Amino acid sequence: MKYKHFREIEPSNKTDFIMLYFAACRSLHELENAIRRTNNGNLTCRQAWLLRRIQRKLFQMAALWKKRI
C-alpha cells in the first residue's frame, strides 16, 4: 500500500470530517472482524495493540478537529 505524504494531499471541499471519521471507524471494525475470522475469533496481542493504536489516533484527530472549531 502506497501512502502519500501529508503535504502532498490536496484540500477537498467535497468531504466532511465527521463523515470521514465514521467511515474510518467502520473500516477499522471490518478489518478487525476479518482478522478475527481468519484466527477463529481471536486476535494476537500484537494485532489487538495495532488496532487499538489506530483507533486511538482516530480519537486524537477528532479531538484536535473539535478543538479547532
C-alpha positions as CSV (number, residue, x, y, z in Angstrom):
1,M,0.0,0.0,0.0
2,K,1.5,3.3,-1.0
3,Y,0.9,6.3,1.2
4,K,1.0,10.0,0.3
5,H,3.0,12.4,2.4
6,F,0.7,14.8,4.3
7,R,1.9,17.8,2.3
8,E,1.1,16.1,-1.0
9,I,-2.6,15.8,-0.1
10,E,-4.7,18.4,-1.8
11,P,-7.6,20.0,0.1
12,S,-11.2,18.9,-0.7
13,N,-14.4,20.7,-0.2
14,K,-16.5,17.6,-1.0
15,T,-15.7,15.8,2.2
16,D,-16.7,16.3,5.8
17,F,-14.5,15.3,8.7
18,I,-17.4,13.7,10.6
19,M,-18.3,11.5,7.7
20,L,-14.7,10.5,7.2
21,Y,-14.2,9.7,10.9
22,F,-17.2,7.3,10.9
23,A,-16.1,5.8,7.6
24,A,-12.7,5.1,9.1
25,C,-14.2,3.6,12.2
26,R,-16.4,1.3,10.1
27,S,-13.4,0.2,8.0
28,L,-11.4,-0.4,11.2
29,H,-14.2,-2.5,12.6
30,E,-14.5,-4.5,9.4
31,L,-10.7,-5.1,9.4
32,E,-10.9,-6.4,13.0
33,N,-13.7,-8.7,12.1
34,A,-11.8,-10.0,9.0
35,I,-8.7,-10.7,11.2
36,R,-10.9,-12.5,13.8
37,R,-12.5,-14.7,11.1
38,T,-9.0,-15.8,10.0
39,N,-7.9,-16.5,13.6
40,N,-11.0,-18.4,14.8
41,G,-12.3,-15.4,16.7
42,N,-9.1,-14.4,18.4
43,L,-6.6,-11.6,18.0
44,T,-2.9,-11.9,18.8
45,C,-1.6,-9.3,21.3
46,R,0.2,-7.5,18.5
47,Q,-2.9,-7.3,16.3
48,A,-5.0,-6.0,19.1
49,W,-2.4,-3.5,20.1
50,L,-2.1,-2.2,16.5
51,L,-5.9,-1.9,16.1
52,R,-6.1,0.0,19.4
53,R,-3.3,2.3,18.2
54,I,-5.1,3.1,15.0
55,Q,-8.3,3.7,16.9
56,R,-6.5,6.0,19.4
57,K,-5.0,8.0,16.5
58,L,-8.6,8.5,15.1
59,F,-9.7,9.7,18.5
60,Q,-6.8,12.1,18.7
61,M,-7.5,13.5,15.2
62,A,-11.2,14.0,16.1
63,A,-10.3,15.7,19.4
64,L,-7.9,18.0,17.6
65,W,-10.5,18.8,14.9
66,K,-13.1,19.6,17.6
67,K,-10.6,21.9,19.4
68,R,-10.1,24.0,16.3
69,I,-13.8,24.6,15.6
